[in-house]
Amino acid sequence: MAEQANNEAVETQETAAVEAPKADTQVQNPEQFLKDFNWHNYEEGIDPVDEGQLEEFEKLVAQNFVDTLNDEVVEGVVVHLTDRDAIIDINAKSEGVISLNEFRYNPNLKVGDKVEVLIDVREDATGQLVLSHRKARTIKAWDRVNAAHDDGLVVNGFIKCRTKGGMIVDVFGIEAFLPGSQIDVKPIRDYDIYVGKTMEFKVVKINHEFKNVVVSHKALIEADIEEQKKEIIGQLEKGQVLEGVVKNVTSYGVFVDLGGVDGLVHITDLSWSRINHPSEIVELDQKLNVVILDFDEDKTRIQLGMKQLSAHPWEALGNELKVGDHVKGKVVVIADYGAFVEVAEGVEGLVHVSEMSWSTHLRSAQDFVNVGDEVEAVVLTLDREERKMSLGIKQLTPDPWTDITKKYPVGSTHTGIVRNFTNFGVFVELEEGIDGLIYISDLSWTKKVKHPSEFTSIGEKLEVVVLELDVEGRKLSLGHKQTMDNPWDKYEAEFGLGTKHTTKIDEMVDKGAVINFNDDITAFVPKRHLEKEDGTMLKAGEEAEFVIIEFNKDFKKVVASHMSIHKEEEAKIVKKAAKAAAQQAEESKPTLGDTNAKLQEIKDKMEGKGQ
């Protein structure tokens, strides 16, 4: 019963509220209230209201009360601040509460400030109006960003931090992406210097599906730069000197910003002196003066120079320098054919590899000098008009061939160092600048050397004899085998024709076999001379007796035969038998006396028969 009475009381109160609102009651929906209001209950005892007053009342209601629809952005007023929250009045039935965290961007928030809020929930379970300033800012921010993009407006943004490939910018509370290429017209090397700055941007792209915004600062200045560029290009002339800023440094040159127009200073036009890399004389963002050397018809490719702003070093070269003078300089470049030595700033001379040593054996320039070496040289030629100079280093020492005939007469014995091989011989250095050649045939009396590397090695000391000397041609012919006796002289008697030796077959070859009598004497046995007495052939590893059938000391040729051994025996037997047969025939032959007696006997018989 009590609960029913209470419900009726509540219902009575709500009805009364509709019928007769109090003066301090806020009407939630004024228009609906006016429709539902029961005027007949109040007609009695109330003075009639004219139409003008009624319209004024309706206007006041419309101005002072809002229709609190969910997800609607309205303007509210800060009426109170606590340590954690802001109390916001939006002229609704109740006031809303918003956490101060949503106002972190505005630390100076105070009572009376107007703020935009979103009505999240008109009335939650506790009857509280739920508002959000952050969501309201987001909705309004997207409206403003879209408008800025569509209308091409310039917006302010706060650069919050770096990210991969660019920066994150706060624009109207939305995090937008600023690509590194869109920060400025020139390459940016230090992104961190932009963090915390507020700059102007253009909204260049919006992806509504993924809620992505891309902004550009470069787009704001490109238009101005384009105008400056046209103005600069129109005034370009060859020989004109301009001030620029180093924009980029590469291995082949330097790009200079002339104020919206880029030009290239090639590495060869940076300095009269040789440099390995442009960074040796210029650095990024450096201001410098350059001269226009050339440009194409559209003036889009501009060739600049720096060294042309100063006089050529050859013009400052003193007239006292002449051929034969000694100069000092630094090796700046090494090539296969020689080295370039800088004797003064921008003035170089070439030391050809043939002028580095008296040696006639040509070597690489790197065998004598390195880049950066300080060297002394003699001026060999000097052409001021062509700006060319040749230098020599070997001329600092005496020519070793001057008294060559005294130091190295024909027949003299010396010790040299093996320096190089060729297919036909060995180059031996007797001293710096004195090289001699040992032909492969003069390396050994006995060994058949196919390549010098089989006999000796680079850097090995070798005893030699001077065989020939050509002073004018600077050629020296040497021999190594001549330093020892020719063993073939003694072998001529030991292995002469007809001498017999016992050894084994070392190797079978196509046309016969090879046998070795000792370390020096190798003989060849023709195939038919391998036949044994029984008609079979000797095989590799088989030992037998051989007879020398040819010996040539000059050509180191020895030919042997096994077949001749038993053929010779057969020949002896045949010869002996023939001799015996001849002797027997001789003995049985009649003498003259026998013949006369026989004739007498025959005569006597004939005479007797006649009687």
C-alpha positions in Angstrom: 0.0 0.0 0.0 2.8 2.4 0.9 4.6 1.6 -2.4 1.4 2.2 -4.4 0.8 5.5 -2.6 4.4 6.5 -3.3 4.0 5.8 -7.0 0.8 7.8 -7.1 2.5 10.6 -5.4 5.3 10.5 -8.0 2.9 10.4 -10.8 1.0 13.4 -9.4 4.2 15.3 -9.1 5.1 14.6 -12.8 1.7 15.6 -13.9 1.9 18.8 -11.9 5.2 19.4 -13.5 3.8 19.3 -16.9 0.8 21.3 -16.0 2.5 23.9 -13.9 6.3 24.1 -14.1 8.0 26.1 -11.5 9.9 29.2 -12.3 13.4 27.6 -11.7 12.6 24.4 -13.6 14.4 23.9 -16.9 12.1 22.5 -19.6 13.8 19.7 -21.5 11.8 20.1 -24.7 10.0 23.5 -24.8 8.1 22.8 -28.0 6.8 19.5 -26.8 6.0 21.1 -23.4 3.8 23.8 -25.1 1.9 21.2 -27.0 1.3 19.0 -24.0 0.6 21.7 -21.5 -3.1 21.6 -20.2 -4.1 25.2 -20.4 -7.8 24.5 -19.5 -6.8 23.5 -15.9 -5.6 27.1 -15.4 -8.1 29.1 -17.3 -10.2 29.8 -14.2 -8.8 32.6 -12.0 -6.1 33.5 -14.5 -6.0 36.6 -16.5 -5.8 35.9 -20.2 -2.4 36.4 -22.0 -2.3 38.2 -25.3 -0.6 36.7 -28.3 2.4 39.0 -28.1 3.3 37.9 -24.6 2.9 34.3 -25.6 5.3 34.7 -28.5 7.8 36.4 -26.3 7.6 33.6 -23.8 8.2 31.0 -26.6 11.2 33.0 -27.8 12.7 33.1 -24.3 12.2 29.3 -24.0 13.9 28.7 -27.3 16.9 30.9 -26.4 17.5 29.5 -22.9 16.9 25.8 -23.3 18.6 23.2 -25.6 17.4 19.9 -27.0 20.0 17.5 -25.6 20.2 14.9 -28.4 22.9 12.2 -28.1 26.1 12.6 -30.3 25.5 16.3 -30.8 28.2 19.0 -30.5 27.1 22.1 -28.5 28.9 25.0 -26.8 29.1 25.0 -23.1 30.5 27.3 -20.4 32.9 26.3 -17.6 31.1 27.1 -14.4 33.4 25.4 -11.9 36.8 23.7 -11.8 38.0 21.0 -9.4 41.4 19.4 -9.1 40.3 16.7 -11.5 37.2 17.9 -13.4 35.6 20.8 -15.2 31.8 21.4 -14.6 30.2 22.5 -17.9 26.8 24.2 -18.3 25.1 23.6 -21.6 21.6 24.9 -20.5 20.4 21.4 -20.1 18.4 19.8 -17.3 21.7 19.2 -15.5 25.4 20.2 -15.8 28.0 17.9 -17.2 31.4 16.8 -15.9 34.5 16.5 -18.1 37.9 15.3 -16.9 40.7 17.9 -17.0 42.8 15.4 -19.0 40.8 16.4 -22.0 42.0 19.9 -21.6 45.7 19.1 -21.4 46.4 21.2 -24.5 44.9 24.2 -22.7 46.5 24.4 -19.2 45.0 28.0 -18.8 41.4 26.8 -18.7 39.3 29.0 -16.4 35.7 29.5 -15.2 33.7 31.3 -17.9 35.6 29.8 -20.8 33.4 28.6 -23.7 34.2 25.1 -24.9 32.7 22.7 -27.4 31.4 19.4 -26.0 29.8 16.3 -27.4 26.7 15.0 -25.7 27.6 11.4 -25.3 24.6 10.4 -23.1 21.7 12.6 -22.3 21.2 10.9 -18.9 23.1 7.9 -17.6 21.9 5.5 -14.9 22.5 8.1 -12.2 20.7 10.8 -14.1 24.0 12.5 -15.0 24.6 14.3 -18.3 27.6 12.7 -20.0 29.8 15.1 -22.1 33.1 14.8 -24.0 35.3 17.7 -25.0 37.8 15.4 -26.7 35.3 13.9 -29.1 33.8 17.3 -29.8 37.2 18.6 -30.8 37.8 15.6 -33.0 34.5 16.0 -34.9 35.1 19.8 -35.3 38.7 19.2 -36.2 37.7 16.8 -39.1 35.3 19.4 -40.3 38.0 22.0 -40.3 40.6 19.7 -41.8 38.2 18.8 -44.7 37.4 22.4 -45.2 41.1 23.3 -45.3 41.8 20.6 -47.8 38.8 21.5 -50.0 39.5 25.2 -49.9 43.3 25.0 -50.0 43.6 26.9 -46.7 46.7 27.3 -44.6 46.6 25.7 -41.2 48.8 25.9 -38.1 50.2 22.7 -36.7 52.3 21.6 -33.8 55.1 19.1 -34.5 54.9 16.6 -31.8 57.6 14.0 -32.6 59.6 12.2 -35.2 58.4 9.0 -36.9 59.6 6.7 -39.6 60.0 8.8 -42.8 58.7 12.1 -41.3 57.0 13.9 -38.4 53.7 13.7 -36.5 51.9 17.1 -36.5 48.9 18.1 -34.3 46.4 19.9 -36.5 43.2 20.9 -34.8 43.8 18.0 -32.4 44.2 15.4 -35.2 47.5 13.7 -35.6 48.6 14.3 -39.2 51.7 12.9 -41.0 54.3 15.3 -42.4 56.7 13.3 -44.8 60.3 14.2 -44.6 60.3 15.3 -48.2 57.5 17.8 -47.5 59.2 19.7 -44.7 61.3 21.9 -46.9 62.5 22.2 -50.5 66.0 21.2 -49.5 66.9 17.9 -47.9 66.5 17.7 -44.2 69.4 16.1 -42.3 68.3 16.8 -38.7 64.6 16.2 -38.1 64.9 16.7 -34.3 65.3 20.5 -34.7 61.6 20.7 -35.8 60.2 18.9 -32.9 58.2 21.2 -30.6 57.8 23.9 -33.3 54.5 25.4 -34.6 54.5 25.8 -38.4 52.1 26.5 -41.2 51.0 23.7 -43.4 48.7 22.7 -46.3 46.5 19.7 -46.1 47.5 17.8 -49.2 45.8 14.4 -48.7 42.9 12.9 -46.6 42.1 9.2 -46.4 38.6 9.1 -45.0 38.5 5.3 -44.7 41.6 5.1 -42.5 41.3 8.6 -41.0 44.7 9.6 -42.3 45.8 13.2 -42.9 48.9 14.2 -44.8 50.2 17.8 -44.6 53.0 19.7 -46.3 55.1 22.7 -45.4 57.0 22.5 -48.7 53.9 23.2 -50.7 53.6 26.6 -49.1 57.0 27.8 -50.2 57.2 26.0 -53.6 55.0 28.7 -55.3 57.3 31.5 -54.0 60.4 29.5 -55.0 59.0 28.9 -58.5 58.7 32.6 -59.0 62.2 33.2 -57.7 63.5 30.4 -59.9 61.9 31.9 -63.1 63.4 35.3 -62.2 66.9 33.8 -61.6 66.9 31.6 -64.7 65.9 34.6 -66.8 69.0 36.5 -65.6 71.6 33.8 -66.1 74.6 34.6 -68.2 77.9 32.7 -68.7 80.6 34.1 -66.5 78.1 35.5 -64.0 79.2 35.2 -60.4 76.5 34.2 -57.9 76.3 33.3 -54.2 74.8 29.9 -53.3 74.5 27.4 -50.6 75.8 23.9 -50.7 72.8 21.7 -50.9 74.3 18.2 -51.5 77.8 16.7 -51.7 78.4 13.7 -54.0 81.5 11.8 -55.1 81.4 13.5 -58.5 80.6 17.1 -57.4 78.6 19.6 -55.4 75.0 20.8 -55.9 74.6 24.5 -55.0 71.3 26.2 -54.4 71.3 29.5 -56.1 68.0 30.6 -54.6 65.5 28.1 -55.9 67.7 26.9 -58.8 70.3 24.2 -58.4 73.6 24.1 -60.2 76.4 21.5 -60.2 80.1 22.2 -59.5 81.9 19.2 -60.9 84.8 17.9 -58.8 87.3 19.0 -61.4 85.9 22.6 -61.2 86.2 22.8 -57.4 89.9 23.4 -57.1 93.0 23.7 -59.3 94.6 21.0 -57.1 93.5 17.4 -57.3 91.1 16.2 -54.6 89.7 12.8 -53.9 86.3 13.9 -52.7 84.5 17.3 -52.7 84.0 17.1 -48.9 87.7 17.9 -48.6 87.0 21.6 -49.4 83.3 22.2 -49.0 80.6 21.2 -46.5 76.8 21.1 -46.4 75.0 24.5 -45.9 78.2 26.4 -46.7 77.8 29.7 -48.5 80.2 30.2 -51.4 80.6 32.1 -54.6 80.4 30.3 -57.9 80.7 31.3 -61.6 78.3 30.1 -64.3 80.3 28.1 -66.8 77.5 26.8 -69.0 73.8 25.8 -69.1 71.4 24.1 -71.5 68.8 25.9 -73.7 66.1 25.6 -71.0 68.6 26.6 -68.3 67.5 23.6 -66.2 71.0 22.2 -66.1 73.5 24.7 -64.9 77.3 24.0 -64.8 79.1 26.0 -62.1 82.7 26.5 -61.2 84.7 27.6 -58.2 88.3 27.3 -59.2 87.7 29.7 -62.1 87.3 32.5 -59.6 91.0 32.5 -59.0 94.0 32.7 -61.4 95.4 29.5 -62.9 98.4 28.3 -60.8 100.5 27.9 -63.9 100.3 31.7 -64.4 101.8 32.2 -60.9 104.6 29.7 -61.5 107.9 31.5 -61.3 109.9 32.1 -64.5 113.0 30.9 -62.8 111.9 27.3 -62.9 113.6 25.5 -65.9 114.6 22.1 -67.2 117.2 20.4 -65.0 116.0 22.0 -61.8 115.3 19.8 -58.8 111.8 20.2 -57.3 110.0 18.7 -54.4 106.3 17.7 -54.3 103.6 15.3 -53.1 102.3 12.3 -55.1 98.6 13.0 -55.7 97.7 10.3 -58.3 99.2 7.0 -59.3 98.5 5.3 -62.7 99.9 2.2 -64.3 102.1 4.4 -66.5 103.4 6.7 -63.8 102.7 9.1 -60.9 101.5 12.7 -60.8 103.5 14.9 -58.4 102.1 18.3 -57.3 105.1 20.6 -57.1 103.0 23.7 -56.4 99.3 24.3 -55.7 97.5 23.2 -58.9 100.8 22.5 -60.8 101.6 18.9 -61.4 104.3 17.0 -63.2 104.2 13.4 -64.5 106.9 11.0 -63.5 106.7 8.2 -66.0 107.4 4.7 -64.7 110.4 4.5 -67.0 111.9 7.6 -65.3 111.6 6.1 -61.8 114.4 3.7 -62.0 117.4 3.0 -64.3 116.3 -0.6 -64.6 115.2 -1.5 -68.1 112.8 -4.0 -66.7 109.5 -2.1 -66.7 107.5 -2.2 -63.4 104.4 -0.5 -62.0 104.6 2.9 -60.5 103.2 1.5 -57.2 106.4 -0.4 -56.8 108.3 2.9 -56.3 105.9 5.5 -54.7 102.5 5.8 -52.9 99.9 8.5 -52.9 100.9 11.1 -50.3 104.6 10.5 -50.5 106.9 13.5 -50.5 109.4 13.0 -53.4 112.2 14.9 -55.0 112.5 14.9 -58.8 114.3 16.6 -61.7 112.4 18.7 -64.3 112.9 16.9 -67.7 110.5 18.9 -69.9 108.5 22.1 -69.2 105.7 23.5 -71.5 104.1 26.6 -70.0 101.7 27.0 -72.9 100.4 23.5 -72.7 100.8 23.5 -69.0 102.6 20.2 -68.9 105.7 19.1 -67.1 107.6 15.8 -67.0 109.8 14.8 -64.1 112.3 12.1 -63.4 113.4 10.5 -60.2 116.1 8.1 -61.5 118.1 11.2 -62.6 118.9 11.9 -59.0 121.4 9.0 -59.0 124.2 8.3 -61.5 123.5 6.1 -64.5 124.8 2.7 -63.6 125.5 1.9 -67.3 128.1 4.7 -67.5 131.0 2.4 -66.5 129.2 -0.9 -67.1 132.2 -2.4 -69.1 134.4 -2.0 -66.1 132.0 -3.4 -63.5 130.6 -6.3 -65.6 133.1 -7.3 -68.4 132.3 -10.4 -70.5 133.3 -13.6 -68.8 133.1 -12.1 -65.3 131.1 -14.0 -62.6 128.6 -12.3 -60.3 125.7 -13.0 -58.0 122.3 -11.5 -58.8 118.6 -11.7 -57.6 115.9 -13.3 -59.7 113.4 -10.6 -60.4 111.1 -11.9 -63.1 110.2 -14.8 -65.4 109.4 -15.1 -69.0 108.7 -18.1 -71.1 112.1 -17.9 -72.7 114.2 -17.0 -69.7 114.9 -15.3 -66.3 115.7 -11.6 -65.5 118.4 -11.3 -62.9 119.2 -8.0 -61.2 122.9 -7.4 -60.5 122.2 -4.0 -59.0 119.6 -1.3 -59.2 119.3 -0.5 -62.9 121.4 -3.4 -64.1 119.2 -6.3 -65.2 120.4 -9.2 -67.3 118.6 -12.1 -69.1 119.4 -15.7 -68.7 117.9 -17.7 -71.6 116.3 -20.9 -70.6 118.9 -22.9 -72.5 121.7 -21.3 -70.3 120.2 -22.4 -67.0 121.4 -26.0 -66.9 123.8 -28.3 -68.8 121.8 -31.4 -68.3 118.2 -30.6 -67.3 115.6 -29.9 -70.0 113.8 -26.9 -68.4 110.4 -26.1 -69.9 109.8 -23.0 -67.7 112.2 -21.0 -65.5 109.9 -21.6 -62.5 111.0 -25.3 -62.6 114.6 -24.3 -62.0 114.5 -21.2 -59.7 112.1 -18.8 -57.9 111.5 -15.0 -57.7 113.9 -13.4 -55.1 116.4 -16.3 -55.2 120.1 -15.5 -55.5 121.7 -16.9 -58.6 125.3 -17.1 -59.7 125.8 -15.9 -63.3 128.5 -15.3 -65.9 128.3 -12.3 -68.3 128.1 -13.8 -71.8 127.3 -10.7 -73.9 127.2 -6.9 -73.3 125.4 -4.3 -75.4 126.1 -0.9 -73.9 124.1 1.1 -76.5 121.0 -1.2 -76.3 121.5 -1.5 -72.5 121.3 -5.3 -72.8 123.1 -7.8 -70.7 123.1 -11.5 -71.6 123.9 -13.9 -68.7 124.4 -17.6 -68.2 124.1 -19.8 -65.1 125.3 -23.1 -66.4 128.5 -21.5 -67.5 129.5 -21.2 -63.8 130.2 -24.9 -63.7 131.9 -27.5 -65.9 129.9 -29.1 -68.7 129.3 -32.7 -67.5 128.7 -33.8 -71.1 132.4 -33.6 -71.7 133.0 -36.5 -69.3 129.8 -38.3 -70.4 131.1 -38.3 -74.0 133.6 -41.0 -73.1 131.5 -42.9 -70.6 128.5 -43.1 -72.8 130.1 -43.1 -76.2 129.0 -45.1 -79.2 129.0 -48.9 -78.6 129.2 -48.6 -74.8 126.9 -51.0 -72.9 125.0 -50.2 -69.8 122.4 -52.1 -67.7 119.3 -50.3 -66.4 115.5 -50.6 -66.3 112.8 -49.1 -68.5 111.5 -46.0 -66.7 108.6 -44.9 -68.9 106.9 -46.2 -72.0 106.0 -43.6 -74.7 104.3 -43.8 -78.1 107.4 -44.4 -80.1 109.5 -46.3 -77.6 110.7 -46.0 -74.1 112.7 -43.7 -71.8 115.6 -44.9 -69.7 117.8 -43.0 -67.2 121.4 -44.0 -66.7 121.9 -41.3 -64.0 120.5 -37.9 -62.9 121.9 -36.2 -66.1 121.8 -38.8 -68.8 118.4 -39.8 -70.2 118.2 -42.0 -73.3 115.5 -42.8 -75.7 115.0 -46.4 -77.0 113.1 -46.7 -80.3 110.2 -49.1 -80.2 111.8 -51.7 -82.5 114.9 -51.7 -80.3 112.9 -53.0 -77.4 112.7 -56.4 -78.9 114.1 -59.2 -76.8 115.9 -62.3 -78.1 112.8 -64.4 -77.9 110.9 -61.9 -80.0 108.8 -60.3 -77.1 109.1 -56.6 -76.2 110.6 -55.1 -73.0 108.1 -53.5 -70.6 108.1 -50.6 -68.1 110.2 -51.6 -65.0 112.0 -54.4 -66.8 115.8 -54.4 -66.5 118.0 -55.1 -69.5 121.3 -54.4 -71.1 121.4 -51.5 -73.6 124.0 -50.3 -76.1 124.5 -46.7 -77.0 123.8 -46.3 -80.7 123.8 -42.4 -80.8 125.4 -39.7 -78.6 125.1 -36.0 -79.4 126.7 -33.7 -76.8 125.6 -30.5 -78.4 121.9 -31.4 -78.5 122.1 -33.6 -75.4 120.7 -36.5 -77.3 121.3 -40.2 -76.4 119.7 -43.2 -78.2 120.1 -46.7 -76.9 119.1 -50.2 -78.1 118.5 -53.6 -76.5 117.8 -55.4 -79.7 121.3 -54.6 -81.0 122.8 -56.6 -78.1 121.3 -60.0 -79.1 121.4 -59.1 -82.8 125.1 -58.5 -82.5 125.6 -61.9 -80.9 123.6 -63.5 -83.8 125.7 -61.5 -86.2 128.9 -62.8 -84.5 127.7 -66.4 -84.7 126.8 -66.1 -88.3 130.1 -64.5 -89.1 132.0 -67.2 -87.2 130.1 -69.9 -89.1 130.7 -68.3 -92.4 134.4 -68.1 -91.6 134.5 -71.8 -90.7 132.7 -72.8 -93.8 135.0 -70.7 -95.9 138.0 -72.3 -94.2 136.7 -75.8 -94.8 136.0 -75.0 -98.5 139.5 -73.7 -98.8 141.0 -76.8 -97.3 139.1 -79.2 -99.7 140.1 -77.2 -102.8 142.7 -79.2 -105.2 146.3 -77.8 -105.5 148.2 -77.3 -108.8 150.4 -80.4 -108.2 147.4 -82.5 -107.6 146.0 -81.2 -110.8 149.1 -82.0 -112.8 149.3 -85.5 -111.3 145.7 -86.1 -112.2 146.4 -84.9 -115.7 149.4 -87.1 -116.0 147.4 -90.0 -114.8 144.8 -89.4 -117.4 147.5 -89.1 -120.1 149.1 -92.3 -119.2 145.8 -94.1 -119.3 145.1 -92.7 -122.7 148.5 -93.7 -124.0 148.2 -97.2 -122.7 144.9 -97.6 -124.3 146.4 -96.5 -127.6 149.0 -99.3 -127.5 
